[in-house]
Amino acid sequence: MGIVAVSYMWSKDTSTATLSENNQKLTVTFQEAYQVVTTHDATYAQVYSAADPTTGVRIPYRAESFPGFNYVYAKSVTPVRVSPILWMVTCDYEGEMGQTPIDSPLNKPTQISWSDTATMEELDQDFDGGPLVNANGEPIKGIKTELVDDVLTLKRNFLTFSPYVRGMYRKAVNSDTFAEWPPGTAKVKQFDATNVTDDSLGVAYWQVTFKVQFRYPYNTTPAKAWYSRTLHQGFYERRTAATNPTRAIDLITKEPVVKPIMLAANGTRVTDPANAFFIEKKLYDSLPFNALGF
């Protein structure tokens, strides 16, 4: 019981090279076939792993590379029983290539696409940078605006990928000019990698997607575009910049305030809304985006 002979069918060779994704992805396919002679009681399991006992010709393994094309892999094997002892086995290969059908996918140009994303954000100041307060200098809550950010998506193949480096960049903004945006305005939105591998030959690479969200520096500098910002206020104040904070007293009732008062950068009281001060806090690391190689 088992495999008697395996022979290659030269007449079944076919191949295609197809462009997709706006002509940015080149996919190459191959198809080949084998005749497998077995005993009458051979099983599918034996046919899938069939090898000629004399010549060594065998059915390709899963994810095995096509000869001469290290990055085109065996995707499917289809055995069809023609007679009690004869099978025809078709093997289909598929893989992504570079700029030509014989080029490595590692030489494929970066795929680039632009989009945008919109969120409703609560405001603490108006478009001109003034605080949102009423006639008595009290902060106004609940005013929102649609904040629209540009989003750049980059896709590229790499020989290696470091999850540790990914972790570093997931909490970072750009320290260099990236896609014509100045330092501090770009933040990593998505950083994904998918491994493409051949178990039999050890040939592998990574398909990496890098998505970046850009924020225009409204009423701040580009370096602080992703800083948090809030009106400086509290229940304590400094009588002068050199004194320690004490509980703020209502100027009319002479009792401790029940609502926060506006404060200057040095912690003293601000009575004129035009002089309101906003606290900006750094939330993310700063790393060179161009160093990633996209």
C-alpha positions as CSV (number, residue, x, y, z in Angstrom):
1,M,0.0,0.0,0.0
2,G,1.4,3.4,-1.0
3,I,3.3,5.4,-3.6
4,V,4.7,3.7,-6.7
5,A,5.9,6.6,-8.7
6,V,5.8,10.4,-9.0
7,S,6.5,12.3,-12.2
8,Y,6.5,15.9,-13.2
9,M,4.0,17.0,-16.0
10,W,5.8,19.6,-18.1
11,S,2.7,20.3,-20.2
12,K,0.9,21.9,-17.2
13,D,3.3,24.7,-16.5
14,T,1.7,28.2,-16.4
15,S,2.5,31.5,-14.8
16,T,1.0,35.0,-14.4
17,A,2.2,38.4,-13.2
18,T,-0.6,40.7,-12.1
19,L,-0.7,44.3,-10.9
20,S,-3.2,45.4,-8.2
21,E,-3.8,48.1,-5.6
22,N,-3.5,51.0,-8.0
23,N,-0.6,49.3,-9.8
24,Q,1.5,49.3,-6.6
25,K,1.4,45.5,-5.9
26,L,2.9,43.0,-8.3
27,T,1.8,39.4,-7.7
28,V,3.4,36.4,-9.5
29,T,1.8,33.0,-9.7
30,F,2.9,29.6,-11.0
31,Q,1.1,26.4,-11.5
32,E,2.6,22.9,-12.0
33,A,1.3,19.4,-12.0
34,Y,2.5,15.9,-11.1
35,Q,1.3,12.4,-12.0
36,V,1.3,10.1,-9.0
37,V,1.0,6.3,-9.4
38,T,-0.2,4.5,-6.3
39,T,-1.5,1.2,-5.1
40,H,-5.3,0.9,-5.3
41,D,-5.7,1.5,-1.5
42,A,-3.6,4.7,-1.3
43,T,-4.9,7.5,0.9
44,Y,-5.0,11.3,0.4
45,A,-2.5,11.7,3.2
46,Q,0.0,9.5,1.3
47,V,-0.6,11.5,-2.0
48,Y,-0.1,14.9,-0.3
49,S,3.3,13.8,0.9
50,A,4.1,11.6,-2.1
51,A,7.8,11.2,-3.2
52,D,9.1,8.9,-6.0
53,P,11.0,6.1,-4.3
54,T,13.6,6.0,-7.1
55,T,14.0,9.5,-8.5
56,G,13.1,11.5,-5.4
57,V,10.6,13.7,-7.3
58,R,8.0,14.8,-4.8
59,I,4.9,16.9,-4.2
60,P,5.9,20.4,-3.0
61,Y,5.5,21.2,0.7
62,R,3.2,23.9,2.1
63,A,4.9,27.3,1.7
64,E,7.8,25.9,-0.3
65,S,9.4,28.4,-2.7
66,F,9.1,28.0,-6.4
67,P,12.5,27.2,-8.0
68,G,14.4,30.4,-8.7
69,F,11.7,32.6,-6.9
70,N,12.4,32.5,-3.2
71,Y,9.4,34.7,-2.3
72,V,6.8,32.9,-4.4
73,Y,5.3,30.2,-2.2
74,A,3.2,27.0,-2.6
75,K,-0.3,28.1,-1.6
76,S,-2.4,25.1,-2.6
77,V,-2.0,21.5,-3.6
78,T,-5.0,19.8,-5.4
79,P,-5.0,16.0,-5.9
80,V,-7.5,14.5,-8.3
81,R,-8.0,10.8,-8.6
82,V,-8.1,9.8,-12.3
83,S,-8.2,6.0,-11.8
84,P,-7.9,3.6,-8.9
85,I,-4.1,3.9,-9.2
86,L,-3.5,7.2,-11.0
87,W,-3.7,10.7,-9.5
88,M,-3.0,14.1,-11.0
89,V,-1.8,16.7,-8.4
90,T,-1.8,20.4,-9.2
91,C,0.3,22.8,-7.2
92,D,-0.3,26.6,-7.2
93,Y,2.3,29.1,-6.1
94,E,1.8,32.8,-5.3
95,G,3.9,35.6,-4.0
96,E,4.5,39.3,-4.1
97,M,7.5,40.6,-6.0
98,G,9.4,43.9,-6.4
99,Q,9.3,46.2,-9.4
100,T,9.6,43.3,-11.9
101,P,8.4,39.6,-11.8
102,I,12.0,38.5,-11.0
103,D,12.7,41.2,-8.5
104,S,12.8,40.6,-4.7
105,P,9.7,41.9,-2.8
106,L,12.2,43.7,-0.5
107,N,12.8,46.1,-3.4
108,K,9.2,47.0,-3.8
109,P,8.6,50.7,-3.5
110,T,6.7,52.0,-0.5
111,Q,3.0,52.2,-1.0
112,I,1.7,55.7,0.0
113,S,-1.8,56.8,0.7
114,W,-3.3,59.9,2.4
115,S,-6.6,60.2,4.2
116,D,-7.9,62.1,7.2
117,T,-9.7,61.5,10.5
118,A,-12.1,63.7,12.4
119,T,-13.0,63.8,16.1
120,M,-15.1,66.1,18.2
121,E,-12.9,67.7,20.9
122,E,-13.9,70.0,23.7
123,L,-12.3,73.4,23.6
124,D,-10.6,75.5,26.3
125,Q,-9.9,78.5,24.0
126,D,-11.2,80.1,20.8
127,F,-9.6,80.1,17.4
128,D,-7.6,83.2,18.2
129,G,-6.2,81.7,21.4
130,G,-8.4,83.4,23.9
131,P,-9.9,81.4,26.9
132,L,-13.5,80.3,26.7
133,V,-14.8,82.2,29.7
134,N,-18.0,84.1,30.4
135,A,-18.3,87.8,31.2
136,N,-17.2,87.1,34.8
137,G,-14.1,85.2,33.9
138,E,-15.6,81.7,34.6
139,P,-14.6,78.9,32.3
140,I,-17.3,77.8,29.8
141,K,-17.6,74.0,29.4
142,G,-19.1,71.9,26.7
143,I,-18.1,73.9,23.6
144,K,-16.7,71.4,21.0
145,T,-15.2,71.6,17.5
146,E,-14.5,69.1,14.8
147,L,-10.7,68.4,14.8
148,V,-9.5,67.0,11.4
149,D,-6.0,65.5,11.2
150,D,-4.2,64.2,8.1
151,V,-3.3,60.5,8.1
152,L,-0.5,59.0,6.1
153,T,-0.4,55.2,5.5
154,L,2.9,53.6,4.4
155,K,3.3,50.0,3.5
156,R,6.7,48.4,2.8
157,N,8.4,45.0,2.9
158,F,11.3,44.5,5.3
159,L,13.7,41.6,5.9
160,T,13.5,42.0,9.7
161,F,11.0,43.5,12.2
162,S,11.6,44.5,15.9
163,P,8.5,44.5,18.2
164,Y,10.6,46.4,20.7
165,V,11.3,49.2,18.3
166,R,7.5,49.1,17.5
167,G,6.8,49.6,21.2
168,M,9.1,52.6,21.3
169,Y,7.4,54.4,18.4
170,R,3.9,53.7,19.5
171,K,4.4,56.4,22.2
172,A,6.3,58.8,20.1
173,V,6.1,61.9,17.9
174,N,8.6,62.8,15.1
175,S,11.9,64.4,16.1
176,D,12.7,65.1,12.4
177,T,10.8,66.6,9.5
178,F,8.6,63.8,8.1
179,A,6.5,63.9,5.0
180,E,7.1,67.7,5.0
181,W,5.6,68.1,8.5
182,P,7.9,69.7,11.1
183,P,9.1,67.9,14.3
184,G,6.4,67.3,16.9
185,T,3.4,67.2,14.5
186,A,3.4,63.5,13.6
187,K,2.2,60.8,15.9
188,V,2.2,57.0,15.3
189,K,-1.4,55.8,14.8
190,Q,-0.8,52.2,13.7
191,F,2.3,50.1,13.4
192,D,1.6,46.5,12.2
193,A,3.7,43.7,10.8
194,T,2.8,40.4,9.1
195,N,5.4,37.7,8.6
196,V,5.6,36.0,5.2
197,T,7.7,32.8,5.6
198,D,8.8,29.6,3.9
199,D,9.1,26.9,6.6
200,S,11.2,24.6,4.4
201,L,13.8,27.1,3.2
202,G,13.8,29.6,5.9
203,V,13.1,32.5,3.5
204,A,11.1,35.2,5.3
205,Y,10.2,38.8,5.2
206,W,7.7,41.2,6.9
207,Q,4.9,43.2,5.4
208,V,4.8,46.3,7.6
209,T,2.1,49.0,7.7
210,F,3.0,52.4,9.3
211,K,0.2,54.8,9.8
212,V,0.9,58.4,11.0
213,Q,-1.5,61.1,12.2
214,F,-0.5,64.7,11.7
215,R,-1.8,67.5,13.9
216,Y,-1.6,71.1,12.9
217,P,-0.3,73.3,15.8
218,Y,-3.3,75.4,16.6
219,N,-2.3,78.2,18.9
220,T,1.0,76.6,19.8
221,T,4.3,75.7,18.3
222,P,4.8,72.6,16.0
223,A,7.0,71.0,18.7
224,K,4.0,71.1,21.1
225,A,1.2,70.0,18.6
226,W,0.6,66.8,20.6
227,Y,1.0,68.3,24.0
228,S,-2.0,68.3,26.3
229,R,-3.2,71.8,27.0
230,T,-5.6,73.1,29.7
231,L,-6.4,76.4,31.3
232,H,-4.3,77.1,34.4
233,Q,-6.7,77.3,37.3
234,G,-7.2,76.0,40.8
235,F,-8.4,76.6,44.3
236,Y,-5.0,77.8,45.6
237,E,-3.0,80.8,44.6
238,R,0.3,82.5,45.4
239,R,-0.1,86.1,46.7
240,T,3.2,86.8,45.0
241,A,5.5,84.6,42.9
242,A,7.8,84.1,45.9
243,T,5.2,83.1,48.5
244,N,3.7,79.6,49.1
245,P,0.3,78.7,47.8
246,T,-2.7,79.4,50.0
247,R,-6.4,78.9,49.6
248,A,-7.8,81.5,47.2
249,I,-10.3,83.9,48.7
250,D,-13.4,85.2,46.9
251,L,-12.8,88.9,46.3
252,I,-16.4,89.8,47.1
253,T,-17.5,87.4,49.9
254,K,-14.0,87.1,51.4
255,E,-14.7,83.4,51.8
256,P,-12.7,80.5,50.3
257,V,-13.6,80.1,46.6
258,V,-15.9,77.3,45.6
259,K,-14.9,77.4,42.0
260,P,-11.3,77.4,40.6
261,I,-9.8,80.7,39.7
262,M,-7.5,81.5,36.7
263,L,-3.8,81.5,37.5
264,A,-0.7,82.9,35.8
265,A,2.3,80.8,35.0
266,N,3.8,81.6,38.4
267,G,0.6,80.6,40.3
268,T,-0.6,84.2,41.1
269,R,-4.2,85.1,40.4
270,V,-5.3,86.3,37.0
271,T,-8.4,88.6,36.9
272,D,-8.3,89.6,33.2
273,P,-9.3,86.7,30.9
274,A,-7.1,88.2,28.2
275,N,-4.1,87.3,30.3
276,A,-5.2,83.6,30.9
277,F,-2.4,81.1,30.9
278,F,-2.6,77.6,29.5
279,I,-0.6,74.7,30.8
280,E,1.1,72.4,28.1
281,K,2.4,69.0,29.1
282,K,4.5,66.6,27.1
283,L,2.8,63.2,26.7
284,Y,5.0,61.4,24.1
285,D,8.6,60.6,23.4
286,S,10.4,62.2,20.4
287,L,12.0,59.8,17.8
288,P,13.3,60.1,14.2
289,F,10.6,58.7,11.9
290,N,12.8,58.7,8.8
291,A,15.1,56.3,10.5
292,L,12.5,53.5,10.1
293,G,13.3,53.3,6.4
294,F,9.9,53.8,4.8
